[in-house]
């Protein structure tokens, strides 16, 4: 039955909607890859809708660790079609290197679809990213230097290069030359760097055309058709809510919209096609790069969390800043993303602590706040207010049901659920695909 026929007959679209968004609720690195991979066996398409190769997911399957940077985590499930949406900025060299590495390990990576409207990270974007960051000095933002921000800036300035441009050599060379007129002036006159050759840039990009040809498509059509057919589409965001360019801790944010609403813009499906929004929250808090972090631990406790949790960036290897679970951070994400469920990860890392603090408020200028401050200045001066929960010593990595967890572990999870205001439907108790406790079905 067609979509129009269903609507006329009264069945409507709701009965067949199967769109699920996975979104990080903190500052990234929450374990979205694990949650996406967990659902991947049950879904037909997994869509990356924002970010670039400045983000990474680590997924462990059958003892094998996979570090993914551009490809959706669902690529590790053989029945799932991985899609790179229009909201992603793509470094083509990184993309094909990642595909080749997966195929060398026996992972089928020939099903990837990429939006014709996705923007391309060109060599000059990477140069500008690194030069600009150094120029900022103490005011640096902590970017990865991979050209993501400059590529998004070109997109907004309407001088970007899209995947489809590579299939018209004349247009590509004109666009690259026009873009470099401005950028070379900046590089030479402001940053005292050599000019970049437009010919060399275009030649580099054109070398990917043959490999891109079978992958490029109108992914919006593909995804909407899939939803019409009752297929399950999982939208996987990069980074997280508090790195969103509008709602994150600006200016220490990414250049795109990793929040749930960004899934629609970054993939070309409407908001009424989304059934469920699953927020991923780590059982404690981490952050990479610069920016405010009220609950950051700069002592031995922070270092222990870092080492026990393996808190080093998937893409950059940078050590992550660590702190206890911040309920205000996740609660704001729950509200703005309209979360229906939360998947709690890395609960096992907290094993062995006598007491486990939770940030339940901030002290700002003598006032107690129970919600994220409105202004950057207030957040900068915020001091965490803690509530303390009893810890546990029992190994929980082999537990597969909530009732099997120690009583104090259950109490900790239930307290987080109360503070977030959204049900916790899944819990990660180890890095492996099988080390998961599902309390409620996410499909």
N, C-alpha and C positions, 0 to 999 in steps of 0.2 A: 504494500500500500504506500503511495506517495505521501510526502509530508502534507501537501494540500488536501489530499483525500482524508488523511487522518484528522486534520483540523475541521473539515466539513462534517465528518462523521461524529465529531465530538470527542474523539480520543485525544486530540491535541498533541503537542510536542512533549509535554511533561513526562508522559509515560515512557518515553524512550531516551530521555536525557541521561547521559552517562559521562559527563564531564567532571573531572576531579582535579583540583589544583593543589599542588604541594608547595608550601611557602615557608621559608625560614622565619622564625619569630624573634631572633636575637640579632647578632651582627655577622651571621654566616657561620659556616663550619658546624652546623648543628647535626649533620648526619642525614641530610636530605637524600643523598645517594642511596643510603641503606633503606630508607622508607620507600623511595621510588622503586628500587630493585625488589623490595618485598612485595609490592603491588604489581610489579611488572609481569609476573606470570599470569595475572588475571586480566591484563589490559591488552588492547590491540595496537594502540599508538601511544608513544611517550614523546612529548613535545617540549623542547627547550625554547622558552619564549623571551628571554632577556639575557643581558650580559655578554661576555666574550670569554676568551681564554685567560681572563684575570681571576676566574673562579675555578674551583675543582671539586670533584666528588671522589671519595675513596670508598670502594665497595669490595667486600671480601666474600668470595664465593668458593666453596669447597677448599678452603685454605689458601686460595689464590687471591692476591690483592691486585686490584685494578684501579689506577689513578686516571680519572676522566676529566678533561678540561673543557671541551666544547661539545662532545657527544652526550646525549641524554643517557642516564644510567640504565634505562630500559634496553639499551643495545645488548646487554649481557643476557637477555632472555630471548631465545631463538624465535619465538612466535610473535614478537613485538616489533612494530615498525618505528624506528627512531626518526624524529622530525626536528629540523632546525628552523625555527620560525622567523618571520620577518623582523621581529624585535631584537634579534641577536646580531652582533657585529662579529664578523668571521675573519680570522687570520687563516687563509687557505693553506699555507704551509703547515701550520699547526694541525689543522683539520686532517689533512691527508697523512701526516706523520702519525697521528693518533689512530687513524683507520688502519694504516699499515702495521702498527705495533699490535693492535688487537688481532688482526688476521694472522699475524705470525704466531700468536698464542692460541690459534684455533677458534677464535670468536668470529662468527659470521658478521661481517660489517659491510655487506654490499647492498643493504636495504635502505641506507640513509637517504632521506629526502631533505632538500634544502629550498627555502623560499627564494623565488626570483627577486623578491624585494628586500632580502637581507642585505645589510651594508657590509662592505669589505674593509678590513684593516689593511691599509697600504704601508709600505716601508716608512714613508714620511710621518705616519702617525706614531710609530714607535720612537722615531728620533725626537719628535716634538714632545712626546710624553716624558722621556728621560731628561731632556734639556730643560723643560719647564719646571719639573720637580726640583732639579738642582738649583735653578734660579730662585725658587721660593725660599730656600734656606730653612730657617727655623719655622717658617709658615707652611712647610711641605704638608701634603695631604696624605702621604703614605701610599701612593699608587704603586701598582706592580710594574709600571714602565712598559706595558705591552701594547700601548696605543689605543686602548679601549676608549678612554675619555675623549681624545682628539677625534676619533672616528665618530663618536656620537655627536660631538660638536659640529662636525662637517654635515652630519645628517640634518641637524636642526638648522644649520646655515644654508641648507639646500645646495651644497657643493660636494656631497658624498658620492662614493662609487658603490653601485649596487651589483649584486651577482649577475643580474641580467645584462649589465653594461659590458661584461667581458665577452658577450656573444656578438657585439657590434664593435669591431676593432677601431673604426673611425671615431665613433662616439667616445669610446674608452680613452683614446689618445687625446682627444679634445678636452675631455673632462679632467684628466690628469694634468695636462699642460696648464689649464686655467686655474686649477687648484694650487699648483706649485708656483705660479706667479706671485701669489700672496705669501705662501709659506717660505719660499726661498728668500724673499725680502726680509722676512722676520728672522730666519736662521742666520743670514749673512750680516744684517745691519744691527740686530739686537743681541743675538746670542753668539756672534762671531764664529759661526760654524759654516762649513762649505755648503754650497748649493747642491740640491739633489736633481739628478737627471730625470726628466719626464719620460724620455725614451726608455731608460732602464727600468723605471717603475712599471710602465705599461708592458714591456717585454716580460717582466717577472710575473705579472698577473696573468698574461695571456697563456703562459705555460700550463695553467690549470684547466683550460677550457675543455679539453677532451675528457678529463676525469669528472668534471662538473656536469657535463651534458646529460648523462642519464639520471643525475640526482636532482637537477633543478626543476621545479614545478610550481604551480600555484597551490601552495600548501593550505591556504584558506579554503579552497574548493575541496581538497582532499579531506580535510578535517571535518568540515560541515557535512559532506556526504557520509563520512564515517558515523557521525552522530545521528544523522537521519536513519542510518541502517541499524541503529541500536548498538553500535560498537562502543567499547570503553576507551575514552581518550584521557590520558593523564598529562597534565601540564606541569612541567618541572621548572621552578624558578631557580635562578642562580642567586648568590648572595642572600640577602634577607631583608626583612621589613625595615630594620633600623639603618640600613644602607640605602634605602630608597631616596631618590633625588628630591622628592617632595616631603616625605614623612620621616626620613631618617635624621641622624644627628648632623645636619648640614653645617658646614661644607664638607665634613669628613664622611662622604657618602660615595656611592657609585654614580654612574652617569645615566642610569636607566631606571625602570620601575619594576623591581623584583616582587612587589606586592601582588596579591591575588588579582586585583583589577588589571594589572599589567599583562596578565595571561590573555585577556581578550584583545588588547591592543597589539601584543606581540605575536599573536597567532592568527588573528582574523576571524575569531568566533565571537558571537554576541554574549553578553552577560547572562541572559536567560538560559543559556546552554550549560551553565555550570551547576552541578548538583551539590557538590561537597567541596569544602575548603579545609584541607588538613594542614595544621601548623606543626612544624617540627621544632622542638625545644630540647636543648641539651639539659641534663640534670643539674648542670652548673652553667656558668656563663664564660664565653671567650670572645675576644676581639683581636683582629689583626689590623695593623696600621695605626694612624694617629686618630685623635678624637676623644671626646669625653667618655668615661667609663666609671661611674660613681662607685661601683662595688669592686673595682680592681684590687687584687691582692699583690702587694709588692714585697711580700715576706716569704718565709719558708712554705707556708700553706699554698701560696700561689704557685711556687715552683713544684711542689708535690703534685698538685692538680695537673700542671703542664706535663710532667714526666709520666705520671700514671695514665693520663689520658692521651699521651702521644700528641700533644697539641703543637703541631708544627704544620704550616700550610702545605696543602696538597700540591699547589701550583708553584709556590715560591720557596717553600721550606722555612719560611720565617717563623720564629717562635710566637705563639699566640699569647696574648695577655689573658690572664685567668682571674675569675672571681666566683663567688657563690651565686646560686640561682637568684635572679632579680625578677620578682613578681611584677614590678611596675613595667619593666621592659616588655615582658611577654603579654601582660594584660592589655597594653596599648595595641600590640600587634593583633591580639584576639579581637579587639573592637573594630579596628580599621579594616581588617581582612575578613571580618564576619566569619571567624573560624567555626566550623561545625565539630571538629575533632582536633585533638593534640596527640602527636606521637612523641613520646619522651625517649631520648637516646642517652647512651652512656651512663645509665644508672649504676652499672657495675663499678665505675671508676670511684664512686663514693664509698665503696666498701672499706671498712677499717677505721673510719673516723668515729671518735667517741661522741662528738656533737657535730651536727651539720647546720650551719647558719643559712637562713633565707632572708634576702632583702625584702622587707615588707613596707618600707617607706623611705623617704629622704628628709633630711633636715636641711632647710634652706633659709638662711637669714633668720633663724629663730623660729621658723614655722615648720610644722610637720606636713609633708605632702604624701598622699597615698596614690597619686597618679603622676605620670611623667610630667615634668615641668613644661610650661608652654614655650619658654624662651631659652636660647642658647646660653645666656648669661646665668640663668637659674640652674641649668643642668651642670654648668661648669663648677658652680659652688656647692652642688648637692653632696651631702654626706649620707652614707647608707645607714638605715636603721634595721637591725637584725632581730629575727626571731629564731630560736634555737630548737632543733629537733634532735631526738636521740638517734644515734647512728647504729650500725650493725657490723658484725665481723664475719658473718657467714658468707661463703662464696655463692653468688646468685647467678653465675654465668650458665649454670646447667638448668635453671628453673624455666619451666615452660607454661606455668599458669600463675595468675596473680595470687591465688590462695596459698601457693607453695612458697611465696616470698616471706622472709622474716616479718614479724608483726611491726617492727619499727620501720622497715622498708615500705610496707603497705601504708603506714601512717604518713610517711614522708610524701609518697605519691598522692595520697588523698588530700593532704594539705596543699600541695601544689595545685591540684585540680580545683580546690575551693578558691584559692587566690587568683587563679587564671579566669575562672568562671566558665570554663569549657571542659567537657569530659575528656579524660585521657583514655584514648582507645587502644594505644599500643605502646609497648615499652621495649627498648633495646637493652639487653643485658650482656652484650658482647658484640664484637665486630662482625661475626659471621652471619650469613643470611639466616641460618637456623636459630640464632640466639635472639629470639624475639618472643615476647608475650603479647598476644592479641586479646584484648578485653572485649572490644566491640568490633564488628565487621566494618571495614572501611568501604566496601562496595555494596 
